[in-house]
Amino acid sequence: MLLIAVLLFSGMAWAQEAAKIDSSYANSHYRMRLDFFRQMPNLKKEIVFLGNSITEAGEWQELVPCKPVVNRGISGDVTWGVLARLDEVLASKPAKIFLLIGVNDLKRGISTEIISANHRRILAQIERYSPKTKVILQSVLPVNEDMLAINYKNINNALIVELNKRLQVLAGEYGNVTFINLHPTFADSTGQLEKGLSTDGLHLKTVAYIKWVEYLRKEKVL
């Protein structure tokens, strides 16, 4: 009985945190972007860049020309938001999904355990509904803590490193998932996001996306 009570309490605590996350991702921008995505035609062998504002800001179609690339980034999105719209992403049975999500979860104070658990749910859904899709699970980018505004106070590189370790282990559990560590491309010698590549300590300057794509090509995943 004691064990049951502990499990119930743990489940309730997790559910309460989940409800807190799930209640706020679907803002007007999220709904507008998702409505646009749902009305766009599916492409054969789509290459999907999936994530939050960092992904949304990428000019992926220009960076990866002559390939069926689509941008499925939504500014402010979290792991719960990706889960809620994954059906739209998988409707085309994409060839590849480049997934980068989690920093906004950290911003909300969500634990790395919960974030990685949501990643597991995302990967499981992809495996179930589009088993031939190759997933490139990208590490959460470093931040430059000195540049961050006060509303990003919950984000730090120690938590990002912890989350990325969880994601790397998780990727190893799936045959069709490759973990890509983007830190060598964006971090300085101290592990901070290079100031010259960022606008605010979190988001990237346009030129940084060229380095990003070059690294993906170097790793032979693009």
Buried (B, 14 or more C-beta within 10 A) or exposed (E): EEEEEEEEEEEEEBEEBBEEBBEEBBEEBBEEBBEEBEEEEEBEEBBBBBBBBBBBBBEBBEBBEEBBBBBBBBBBBBBBBBBBBBEBBBBBBBBBBBBBBBBBBBBBEBBBEBBBBBBBBBBEBBBEBBEEBBBBBBBBBBBBBEBBEEEBEEBBBEBBBBBBEBBBEBBEEBEBBBBBBBBEBBBEEEBBBBEEBBEEBBBBEEEBBEBBBEBBEEEEBB
